[in-house]
Amino acid sequence: MSFKFRLGEIVVPMKGEHCAELPSQPSKVVALQLRGYIVVNPLGTVYRLLVKEHDYERFEEEIIELDH
């Protein structure tokens, strides 16, 4: 079985109407599920979302994390 993403990768929702309700900020893949689902954690938040992997693509830009 192959997965579109690996654990720890940063992803963002694809452009389109069907992805309008998804958070637009980059998210980290924290779990891989069967049947094409992944669990993501939007960066800067404490919650996780179960989403379809085909609604997401890899984030190709650099992420800068601020120290608190």
N, C-alpha and C positions, 0 to 999 in steps of 0.2 A: 504494500500500500504506500502510495506517495502522497505527500502533503504539499500544498502550494507554498507554505511558509514554514519557518523553523522557529523554535522557542527563542524568545529574546529579540526577534526582528521587530523593527519599527514599521508600522503600516498606517495608511490613511484611507478613508473611503474614496471610492471612485466617484467621478462626477456623474450626476444623473438624478432624475426625479426619485427613483426608488431608493436612493441613499440619502435623501434630504433630512431624514429624522436621525441619522447617525451623527455622533459628535465629529466635528471637522478637524479637531486637533490630532496630531500624531498619537498613535497608541502602540503599546508594547504587547506582543503576543505572549501570553502567559500559559496557555494550554491549547492542545490540539484535540478536537473531538471527532467522532465518526460522522459520516454522512455530510462532510463539507462544512462543518462548523469549527470556529475557533473562539477562544475566550481572550478578549483584549482588555488592557488596562489603560485608559486614556492618561497620557502623561500629565502630572500635576494634580491627579485626583486619587481617591482611595477606592473607587468602585470599579467593578469589572462588568463587562458585557459579553453575552453570548451572541455571536453574529455569524452570518454566512461568509465563508472565505472568498467567494467569488465577488462579493461587494467591496473588497479591499484590494489595494495594491501596495507594493513596497514603497517606503518613503526614501527618496534618493538624496535628500538634502542633509546637511549637517545639523545635529542637535546640540545645543549648548545648554548645559544644566547650571543653574545658579546655586551657589552655596548660601545657606541661610545662617 
